[in-house]
Amino acid sequence: MQTGVTSGSDADMIEMQGFGPSLPAWHLEPLCNQGSSCLSCSTSSSPYATPSHCSCVPDRLPLRLLCESMKRQIVSRAFYGWLAYCRHLSTVRTHLSALVHHSIIPPARPPGASGGLTKDVWSKYQKDEQNYKELELLRQVYYGGVEHDIRKDVWPFLLGHYKFGMSKKEMEQVDAVVAARYQRVLAEWKACETVVRQREREAHPATLTKFSSGSSIDSHVQHLLHRDSTISNDVFISMDDLEPPKPQGTEDSRPEPEEERGAGPPGTAVVEQQQSVEFDSPDSGLPSSRNYSVASGIQSSIDEGPSVGFEEDCGGEEGSDRPVPAVHTFSEPQDPSQEKASQASELEAGEELAAVCAAAYTIELLDTVALNLHRIDKDVQRCDRNYWYFTAPNLERLRDVMCSYVWEHLDMGYVQGMCDLLAPLLVILDNDQLTYSCFSHLMKRMSQNFPNGGAMDTHFANMRSLIQILDSELFELMHQNGDYTHFYFCYRWFLLDFKRELLYEDVFAVWEVIWAAQHISSEHFVLFIALALVEAYREIIRDNNMDFTDIIKFFNERAEHHDAQEILRIARDLVHKVQMLIENK
């Protein structure tokens, strides 16, 4: 079939021939059945217009005219239906061609990939790295995931820490470089943290209430919702909630009342107080640090959406006498005399180090680090705390890796949700340096989803195009029931790669398929997973005539109850449909 769109000049030519915009210029017969033998008809200007004085028109002329009119309408509708189809294909190619690879990938698993990447297949690859095809391994992962026992070995390849085909010696060299870099970064931010804690101990407590509790996903979603005044502001569940999801969600900024701060674990109130201290420093170049305080200098950027900074770190650092964060309340009890002696030595060492290093840091840097440390500590304290892996020592390791990454990206700082992306990596890899490297590679893509990036609006626009073309009926329903085709309810899905929507073990399977899909079928596979989540429940959405609030409530209640393998199957099928549309097959 010809797939081009009929040009405007062709349509104008049809109209100029006297048949109007709804009448094509073919398959029409003269009304007079005698043709040229009729003198009146032969002298007429058009063979399709019967003159009033024609003597050959039979008595059944009205019925004949009706049949001819119906014929013209049928042909006209067929023509313009074909024209609309061509325009539809043009839209598909314009808006969706960049979302998938153009080599068609069947949605069903081929026989060789039915079990995913198994231990036996991986062993064969390790014995012959040079001749084993990388795309074959990735195809195995795309269709069946990775066997759990080898995830620790495979994930560094999927995330780019190693390159397929590397020898063991080359891999050891990469590990050595990463380990050295991680130790250097770890030492740098811990030295800065010592200065921050020393300053906090010297600060006056009268200014402790100015800080907000930090950035949240809700505050970022709020700016999206403000662009449409018809949308409720109270529909997104806060990631900080420790209770099951609520129907309506929580406020976006969530300043914490005093009673909440006092009700937390020991050390929480101290941490909350330390975040808003204004510092007076002779090194700042300002009459008073009140002119550039954490509360005044950074709070405005928090209110605008992006969160600048790091949360407090939860890990213990020798040589520091900082107040103990909440995570340290889980550590093993020490002998009181030994603890006092240790605190005294740490205080002395910390003061000496702070005196030496204080001049090396600007007031702006120290304020930013203090803010980020607080936010990290707050999130680490409650990150996946019901999962068996996150004991107190592992939470401290999580904090160290998170602070190391943020130290290298202070321009972006810590944003709530980063710990959710880091935690599964630490669970699988169980190695600080390797986790740090893999998380850095992962954030090359994921950082664009946070407020300082521009990927989230692109995701929403692509979701709108996808559902409009692949499921126009559901699109119309969403449009009519309050018009939530903006897809803001997918915000948390894209921000965390569905980490809060699935069981922990299912998160591993979905993530590795996303990473493999970048090379096999689509670099935007998350869009198809999101659409698959909607399509899996389309009948429920349609039958209940859901509006925006309904769909938010529904998916919050369905969190961790989805069939991950079924969702992935639907997503692969949707990719295949788009590829077939683009190829016009």
N, C-alpha and C positions, 0 to 999 in steps of 0.2 A: 504494500500500500504506500502511496506517496505520503510522506509525512510533513511536507512543507505546508505552510499556511497560505491560503489564497490571498493575494495582494489586494489592496484597496482599488487599484485600477481595474482588476478583473470584475469586482463587484459593481463598479461604476458602469462598466461596459454592459453588464447584464441589465442594469436598470435603464440605461440609455436605449436599449432595444425595445422598450415599451412594455416590459412585463412587471415593473415595480421591483422593490427590494426583496419580495418573497417569491419570485417566479424565475426559475432558471430558463435558459433559452434553448432547450432541447426536448425531444420526445413529444412535440405538439403536432397535431394534425389539423388541416383545414376543416372548418365546420361544414362547408358545402361538399357533399359527397360526389357531385358531378365534376368538380375541378374546373378545368379550362373550358369545358363545353358550356358552362353557364356564363353568358355575356356579362351579367352584373358582377359576378364574383371575380371574373378574370380582369376586370378593370378596376377592382378595388385596390386601395393602397396597401392593404395587408391581407394575406391569405387567412389570417386567424380572426379577422373582424368581419362579420357577415353584414352586408349593406341591407338597409331596411326594405329596398325594393327588389330584393333577390326573389326570383320566381321558383327556385329549386329547393327551398328549405321545406322539409317535410313537416307534418303536423306535430311530430314528436320532438320538436326543437327544444322545448324547456327541459325535457329529460336528458337530451344529449348535452345541453349546456351544463347541466348539473354534473354529469359524469366527467366532462372535460374539466370542470372546476375542481372536482375532487382529485382527479389525476394530477393536476398542477400542484395542488396543496401537498399531496403525498411526495411528489418529486422534490418540491421545494423544501419540505421538512427533512427529507433524507440528505439533501445537499447541505443545508445549514447545520444538520447534526454532524455530518462529516467535517464541516468547517470548524465547528466547536471542538471536535475531537482533536483536530490538528493543532488548534490553539492550546488545548489542554496538554498535548505532548510537548509543545514548545515551552509551556510553563514548567513541566516536569524537568525538562533538560536544563532550563535556565536556573531553577532553584534547587534541584536535588542532585544534579550530576556530580557536584563536588562532595557529596556526603558519602558516596560509596566508591569502591574501586570498580572499574568498568569490566574487568574480567569476571564473568558470571560464576558465582560460587553456589553450588547446590545447597539447599537448606538441610537436607538429610545427611546423616553421617555416612561416609563411604565405609565399606567393609573393614578397611585397615585402620580406621580411626574410631571404631565403635567403643573402645575402652579408654580412650584418651591416651595421654602420655604415661605409659606404665614404667615400672622399675626395670623391666627387661629391655624395653626399647631404649631407655636412657643409658643403660649399661653398654649397649651396643654402640651408642653415640660416643661415650667416653673412651671406648677402645679404638674408635676410628673417627676422631673429630673432623679431620680434614675432608674426608670423602662423604660424610653424612650430610644430607641436604637439610639446611636450616628451615626451609619452608615446609618440609615434611613434618618436622618436629612441631612447628607452629600450627600446622593444620591439625595435628593430633590434639593440641591444647584447645584449639578453637572449637572442635566438635565434642571433646570429652573431658577437658580440664586436665589436671595433673594429679597423679596418685600422691596421697598425702605424705608418704614416707620420703619422697624425693623433692618435695616442694622447697626445702632449704637449699638444695643444689640447683634447682631450675629457676627459681625466682630471680636470682641475680642476673641471669641471662635475659629473662623477659623484661627486666627493668633497665637493662643497659649497663649494669656494673661490669659484666664480662661481655665479650663479643663471641658469638658462635664461631667455633673453629680455633679458639685460643688453645695453646698448649698449657700444660700445668705450670711450666716455668713462667710463662707470660701472666697467667692468673696470679701466681705468687707475687710477681712484681707489682701488679695492680693493687693487690691487698696491702703490700708494704707501703706503697705511696699513700693509700687511703688511711692506713693506720697512723702514719706519721702526721698527716694533715689533721686527723681527728684529735690526736693528742695535743697538737699545737693549739687548735681552736679551743679545746677544752680548758687548757691552761690560761688562755687569754681571757675568756669570759669569766672564769672563776676568780682571776685576779681583779677584774673590774667589779665583780660581785662583792668582793671583800670591801672595796672602797664604798660601794653603795650601802652595805650594812653598817659600816662605821659612821657614815653620814646620817643614817636613819637613827642610830642610837643617840647622836648628838642633837637631833632635830627637836624643836619644841612641839609638844603634842597638841597644841591648841588648834592646829590647822588640819587635823586628821580626817575631817568629815567631808572634804571637798571632792574626793575621788568618787567616781561612779564605780560600779562593780566590774566594768570592763565591757568589751565588745561581745555581741552575741549575734547569732544568725538572724534572730528576730529583727534586730536594728537594721540589718542590711536589707531584709525583705521589706521592711517598712518603707524604704525609699522607693521601691518598686511599686508598692501599693499606693503611695501618695500621687503617683502619676495618673491614677484613675480614681477620681473622687467618689465613684459609685461603689468602690470595693471596701469592705470592712477591714479595719486595721487589726482586728483581734482574732486572726484565724490561724496563726502559725504557732505550733508548739515550741516552746523554748527547749533548746538542747540541754539547758541546765536543770530541767525538771528531773527530779529523782523519782517521781510518781509515774504511773502509766499515763499515756497520752490522754489529754482532755479534749473534749469536743471543740472548744473554742480557741484554745491556745492561751498564751500569756502575753503580758505586755512586752513591748520591744526593748525598752531600755533597762527595765528591771532594777532600779536602784534598791538596794537591800536595806530593809529597816533594821534598826538597832537590835530588836529582839532576835532577828534571824542571825545576825552576826554573833550574838551571844550564845545562841543555841548550838553552834557548830562544835566540832571537835576541838580539843585544846590546841591553842596556837592560832586558830582561825581569826579570832578577834585581833590578835597582834598583827597578823598579816594584812588584814583589812585596814588597820590603822596606818600601817607603814606606807601605803601606796600614795597618800595624798600630801605627803610632807613637802613643805616649801623650804628650800635650802638657801642659806646666805653663805656665799662663798667668795673669798677675795680673788679666786681665780676666774670667776665668771665674767669679769669685765663689766658688770652691772652694779648699780648702787645696792641692789638687793635682789636675791633670786626670786623675790615675789614678782619681779617684772618678767621672769621666765620660770614659772613653776610648773610642776607636772600637772597641777589642776588647771592652770590658765593657759599654758602653752600647748597642751596636747588635747585637752578636753574638747576644744572646738572641732578638732579633726574626728574625734569619736562621734560627736553629734552629727557630723556630716556623712557618716557611713563607714569609711575604712577605719579599722582599728590599727593604731600605730603602736606597736610594742610587743613586749615579751611578758609573760606572767612569771611570778616568782618561781625560782627553781626549788624542787623538792629534795634534791640530793644533798647529802651532808658533805661538807668540804672541810678538810682538815686545815688548821691554821686560821679558822674563822670563828668568831664568837657572835654570829648573827642569831637573832631570835629563831627558834626552831619552828619550821612550817608544819602544817597539819600532817603531812605525810610522815614526818619523823615520829609522830605519836605511835606508829606501828612498830618501831624498832625495838630490839630486845632491851630489857631493862639492864642498867648497869649498877655496879656497886656505888653507893652514894659518895664515898670518899674518893673513889677513882673518877667519878663523874665531875666532882668539884675540881679536882686537880687538872683534869682534862680541859674543863672550861677555862680555868685560869691560864693554862698554857696557850690555849687557843686565843683567848682574849689578848694576851701579850703579843703573840705572833701576828694576830690580825691587826692590831694597832700599829705595829712596826711596818707591816706591809702597806697598810692604808696610808701611812705618813709618806712612804716612799713613792707610792703610785698615784696619790691624789692629784699631784700636779700634772700628771700625764693625761688626765681626762677632763673634757669640758663639762660644764654644767648641763648642757643640752644632752650630751651622751649619757651622763649619769642619770638624768631624769628619764630618758627613754628606756634605758636598761632597767631601771627600777619599775617602771610601768609594765614592761614585758615580763619581768620576773614574777611579778604579782599575778599576771594573767596565766602564765604557764603553771605556776603552783596551784592555782585554783582549779584549772582543768585537769591537771595530772592527778590531783587528789581524788577526783571522782571518775576518772576515765576507766571505763570497763571494770569497775571495782568488783563486780560480781563474777567476773571471769576468773577461772582458777589460776591462770598464769600470773596475775598481777598481785603478787605479794609485795610487801614493803620494799625489799631490795630491787625487785623488777620495776616498781614504780619510780624508784630513784634512778634507775638506768634509763627509763623512759624520759624522765626529766632532763638528764644529762644530754641525751641525743637531741631533744627538742630545743634546749637552750643553745646547743652548739650550732644547730641549723639557723636559728633566729639571729644569733650573734653575727653570722655571715650575711644576713638579710635584714638588717635593722631598718632599711628604708621601707620595707614592707611590714616588718614586725610580726608579732604573733597575733593570729586571728583565731577566734574560737572555732573549733572544728579540725584544726591541724593535728591535735592529739588523736582524734578519731582515725585519721589517715595513717599516723605513725604506728599506733598500737598493733594492728595486725601484722605489720612488717616485723616488729620486734618479737611477736609471738612465734612466727615461722622461722625467722633467721636466727634469733637468740644469740646475736653477736652485735655489740654496740657499734663497732666500726663499719661492719657490713650494712647494718640497718641505717646508719647515718648516710652512707653512700647511696643506697637504694632509695631512701626517702628523698634525697636531693634530686635524683633522677625523676622520681615520681612527681615531685613538685614543679618540674619544668612544665608539665601539662596542667596539673591541678591548681597551681597558683593563679592561673588566669581566671579561675572561677570565683576567686575571692574579690572583695569589693574594689581593690585597686586594679584588677584586670577587667577585660571587656568581654569575656567569653560567655557570661551568663545571659546577656541580652541576645547574643547570637544563638544560644541554645533554645531560648524561648521562640525566636523567630523561625528556626528550623523545625521545631516541634509543630508549630502552627501550619507550616507548609506540608509537613509529612501527613498529619492527620486530615488535612483538607483534601489531599489527593488520595490517600489510601483508605480513608473511612469518612466520606463526606456526610453520611447520616449522623454519625456521632459528633462530627464537627458542628452541624446545624443544631443539634441538641444542646451542646455546650454554649453555642452562640445565643440561643434563645433563652436559656435559663441563667440570665445575669451576665452572659458573655464572659466566661472565664477561659477563653481561648488564648489569653495571655500566658497561661500555663505557669503562673507563679507557684502553684501548689507543688511543682516539681523542683523547687529551689533546693531543698535539702537533698533530694536525690542526686542532683548534679554536683552539689558542693562536696559531698562525701562519697561519691561513687556507690550510692545505695547501701552504705555501711549500716545506717540505722534502720533500714527496711528489712534486713535479712538476718537470719541466724548467723552466728559467728562462723561456723563451718561453711555455710553457703556464701559468705562474703569472700572467703578464699577462692572458691570456685568461680564466682562471677568476676572477680578482679583479674584473675589470670586469663579468662576468656577475653576480657576487654583489652588486655595488653597484647594478646596474640592477634586479635581482630585488627589491630592497627596495620598489621602486615598482610593479612589475609583478605579481609572484606571491606573494612571501613575504619577510618581513623576517628569516626564519630559514633562508634558503636553504642555509647551511652544513650544516644538519642533513641535508638531502636529498642534498648532495654526499657527506657522510660515509656515509650509508646506501647511496648509489649505489656507492661504493668497495667496500662489503661485498657488495652484490648482484652486482657485476660478477664476483666470484670465489666466489659461493655454492656452485657445484657442486664447486669444488676444496675449499672448507671442509667441505662435507658429505661428499664422497667420502673425504677424509683424516681425517674425524672429529676435527677440530682442537680442541685445548684452548687455554687462555689463552696459554701460552708459545708454542705453535705459531703462533697468529695474530699475536703480536707479531713473531716471527721472520719470518713470511711477509711481512708488510707492510713490515718494514725492508728486506728483500731486494728487494721490488718497488718501492721508492722510486725515482722518476725513470724508471720504466718503464711508467707507466700511460698509457692512451689518453685524454687529457684531454677530447677532443670526445665520445667515447663515454660517459665519466663524466657529462658535462654533459647529454647526451641522456637518460640514465637518471634523473638528478636531476629534470629537467623533467617526465618521465613520472610520477615518484613524487609530485610536487606535484599533478599533474593527478588522480591516483588519490585522493589525500586530499580534493581539492575535490569530486570526484564522490561520495565516501562521505558527505561532509557534506551535500551536496544530495540524497542518496538517489536517485541516478540510475544 
